[in-house]
Amino acid sequence: MQKPNRKGQGAMEYLMSYSWAILVVVIVGVTLWYMGVFSWFGGIYSFGGAPKTFTGFEEIKPLSWAVYENGSAVITMMSLDYASVTLTSVGGDCSFRLPDDRVIPPGEAFQITADAGDCPADARGTVYRMGVKIFYTTNIAHQGELHSSTGTIQGPYE
């Protein structure tokens, strides 16, 4: 009569003893991957520096923006209003200029710009946080309504 093979029992004992540690390592790895720690050029928390984010803003939202170390800036924004909007003014922490065509159809993008020195300047890579406020009117049933879209953009100087 042959003795049963003991290798299978050893493998089962190993799994039963250390499976909790293996599971913890897998969960930590997946969590770090989800947070973007292993992404060198992007992600929520990346090695590439502070992410660009915005908060606030109502019917007119930023799509993309850049603030440069010389104090110039450009923000590409989109109108999410259900009707055409007419831009009236823009304010905030920079002296932005409105586009020449100030009537923006629904879903269309436009840019506001600032020349060198119109925004606070700092070294490349330093994180900025700037408030932006856009005033606009909509024409509903031949009645003009004044609105504003206010928020904050932040990211590293470029």
C-alpha positions in Angstrom: 0.0 0.0 0.0 1.3 3.4 -1.0 1.3 6.5 1.2 -0.8 9.4 -0.1 1.2 12.3 -1.7 1.8 15.1 0.9 2.6 17.9 -1.6 -1.1 18.7 -2.1 -1.6 19.1 1.6 1.4 21.4 1.9 0.1 23.7 -0.9 -3.3 23.9 0.8 -1.7 24.7 4.2 0.3 27.5 2.5 -2.9 29.0 0.8 -4.9 28.8 4.0 -2.1 30.5 6.0 -1.1 33.3 3.6 -4.2 33.9 1.5 -5.2 36.9 3.6 -1.8 38.6 3.0 -2.0 37.9 -0.7 -5.5 39.4 -0.8 -4.4 42.5 1.0 -1.5 43.1 -1.4 -3.8 42.6 -4.4 -6.4 45.1 -3.0 -3.7 47.7 -2.2 -2.2 47.3 -5.7 -5.6 47.7 -7.4 -6.4 50.8 -5.3 -3.1 52.4 -6.1 -3.5 51.7 -9.8 -7.1 53.2 -9.7 -5.7 56.4 -8.1 -3.2 56.7 -10.9 -0.1 56.3 -8.9 1.4 54.0 -11.6 0.6 56.5 -14.4 3.6 58.6 -15.1 1.9 61.2 -17.3 -1.6 61.7 -15.9 -4.2 60.3 -13.5 -5.7 61.8 -10.4 -2.5 61.6 -8.4 0.4 61.5 -10.9 4.1 62.0 -10.8 3.6 64.7 -13.4 2.6 67.4 -10.9 -0.7 68.9 -9.8 -3.7 68.0 -12.0 -5.8 70.7 -13.7 -9.2 70.9 -12.1 -12.1 73.3 -12.0 -14.9 73.8 -9.5 -18.2 75.7 -9.8 -19.4 77.1 -13.1 -23.0 76.8 -14.1 -24.1 76.9 -17.8 -20.8 78.0 -19.2 -17.9 75.6 -18.3 -14.2 75.4 -19.1 -13.1 72.7 -21.4 -9.3 73.4 -21.4 -7.1 76.2 -20.1 -3.5 77.2 -19.7 -1.9 79.9 -17.5 1.6 80.8 -18.4 4.5 81.9 -16.2 4.5 85.4 -17.8 0.9 86.0 -16.6 -0.9 85.3 -19.8 -3.7 82.8 -20.1 -6.3 81.2 -22.4 -9.5 79.4 -21.4 -11.6 77.4 -23.9 -15.1 77.3 -22.6 -18.4 75.8 -23.8 -22.0 77.0 -23.5 -24.2 74.3 -22.1 -27.3 76.6 -22.0 -30.4 75.6 -24.0 -30.4 78.9 -25.9 -27.8 81.1 -27.5 -26.0 83.3 -25.0 -24.5 86.8 -25.5 -21.4 87.3 -23.5 -21.4 90.7 -21.8 -18.3 90.7 -19.6 -15.7 88.6 -17.8 -14.0 89.1 -14.4 -12.1 87.3 -11.8 -8.4 87.2 -10.8 -7.3 88.0 -14.4 -8.1 90.7 -16.9 -9.6 88.5 -19.6 -10.8 89.6 -23.0 -14.0 88.3 -24.6 -14.0 86.9 -28.2 -15.0 89.2 -31.1 -18.1 87.2 -31.7 -20.0 87.4 -28.4 -23.1 85.5 -29.5 -22.5 81.8 -28.7 -24.9 79.1 -29.9 -25.8 76.2 -27.6 -23.0 73.6 -27.4 -20.4 75.9 -29.1 -17.0 76.6 -27.7 -15.2 79.9 -27.4 -12.0 81.3 -25.9 -11.3 84.1 -23.4 -7.7 85.3 -23.3 -5.4 87.4 -21.2 -2.1 89.0 -22.2 1.2 88.8 -20.4 0.8 90.5 -17.0 -3.0 90.3 -16.9 -2.9 87.4 -14.5 -0.7 86.7 -11.5 2.7 85.3 -12.7 4.8 82.7 -11.1 7.4 80.0 -11.9 6.6 77.1 -14.3 5.2 74.2 -12.3 3.9 76.3 -9.4 0.3 75.7 -8.7 -2.2 78.5 -9.3 -5.9 78.9 -8.2 -7.8 81.6 -10.0 -11.4 82.7 -9.9 -13.3 83.4 -13.2 -16.8 85.0 -13.6 -18.6 85.3 -16.9 -21.7 87.4 -17.3 -24.0 86.7 -20.2 -27.6 87.2 -21.3 -30.1 84.8 -22.8 -33.1 85.7 -24.8 -36.2 83.6 -23.9 -39.5 84.5 -25.4 -38.1 87.9 -26.5 -37.2 88.6 -22.9 -33.5 89.1 -21.9 -32.2 87.5 -18.8 -28.9 88.3 -17.2 -26.9 85.3 -15.8 -23.4 84.6 -14.6 -21.2 81.5 -14.5 -18.7 81.6 -11.6 -15.9 79.1 -10.7 -12.3 78.4 -10.0 -9.6 76.9 -12.2 -6.4 75.5 -10.9 -3.3 73.7 -12.1 0.4 74.2 -12.7 1.8 77.3 -14.5 3.1 76.4 -18.0 
